[in-house]
Amino acid sequence: MIQSNLFQYNEATDWKTVGDGVQRQVFGYDDKVMLVKVKFEKGGCGVLHNHAHSQVSYVESGVFEMTIDGTKKIIRKGDGYYIPPYSVHGCVCLEAGMLIDAFGPCRWEFVDHDHQRYTL
C-alpha cells in the first residue's frame, strides 16, 4: 500500500494552482481515502466535472454557489455536501474561502509523484 506521511503540516505542504483563483493542498492519503484543502479567491470556479470517486466536503470558510447534478445551492462556513460517484458538480466562489474535500478512493492524479511517499 502507498500512503502519505503520517503527519502533514500546513506550512510545509505546497499549494498547487489548479485554476484561475483556485489552489489545492493535498494532505493525508492512502489507497482508500484522501484529504484535500481547496482555497478559492472570490470568483474562482471549480468547473463542472465528474469522477468515479465518492466525495464529501466541508466549507471551512467563504460562500459558494454549489451545483450537484443540476441542483444549485448557496453554501457557507459550517455547511457540507456529499457527491456520489460520477455526479456532475462544480462551484463558483461568491466570497473568498476554503473547502475541505475527502475522496474515496484516493485521487492519485492529485499526488505529486516526486513527493516522498511511504510504501508498506
N, C-alpha and C positions, 0 to 999 in steps of 0.2 A: 504494500500500500504506500502511496505517496501522500505526504501531508506537509502542511506548513510548519514553521517553528512553533513551539508550544506557546510562546508569548509574542505579541505584536505590540509595538509602541508607536503611537501616533507620530511623534517627531522623527522616528526612524523609518517610517513607511512612506514610500514615494506616492505622489499623486500623478495620475496619468490623465492628460486631456483626451476626452473621448467624444467631444462635440463642442459646438460653439457655446461657451458659458457652462460647460459640464466637465467635471473631473471625477475620477474614480480612484479609490484607495482600497486595495484588496487586503483583507485581514485573514483570519484562520480558515483553513480548508483541508479536506481530505477527499476521498473518492465519493463520499455520500453527501457532503454539506459544504457550503461556502458562505462567508460573511463579507459584505462589501459596503463601504460608505460611498455615497454619490453626492457631490457638492454641486449646487446649481446657483448660477447668478440669475437675477431677475430676467425673464425672457428666454432662459435656457430651455432646450427641449430634449426630452427623451423621445426620439422619433418612434412612430408606431412600428412595432415589430412583434415577433413571437419566437418562442424557443421550446424545446422539449422539457425544460426544467420546471418544476414547481417553484414558486417564488412567494415569499411573504416579506412585507416591507413595513417599516415604521417611520413615521415622519418625525425626525429629530428636531427640525426647525423649518420655518418658512410656510408658504402656502402654494399649493399646486392644483392645477386642473388635471385630474387623472382620468384617462379613458381605458376601460377594460371591456373588450368585445362590444364596442359601440355605446356603452353607458358612460356618461361623463359625470363626475362628482368633484366638488371642491373639498380638498383635504388639507388639514393644517397640523401644527405641532400636537403630538399626542395621538394622532389618528394612525391607522394602519390599513393594509389591504392584502388580499390573497389573490394570486394569479395562477389559475390552473395551467398545466402544460398546453402549449400550442394556442393559448388565447392571445389575440391581438391586443396590445396595450402600449401606452405611451403617456407622456405628461408634458405640460407646459408649466414652468415655474412662474408664479404670479408675484411672489415675494421671495427674495433670496433665501435659500435653505439647504437642508441636507436630508437625504433618505438613507436609511439603513436597510439593506437588502440581504435576505438569506435565500440561498438557492439549494435545491436538492435535485439531482446530484450536482457536484461541482461544475462550474462553468470554466473548463480548462482553457478556453480561449482567452480568459482574463488573466491567466497566470503568466508572469514574466519568466520564461524558461531559462533565463540566465540567473534568476534569483535562486539562492540556496534553498533546497527542499530536502526534507528527510525521506529516506526510503527505508521501510521496515521489511 
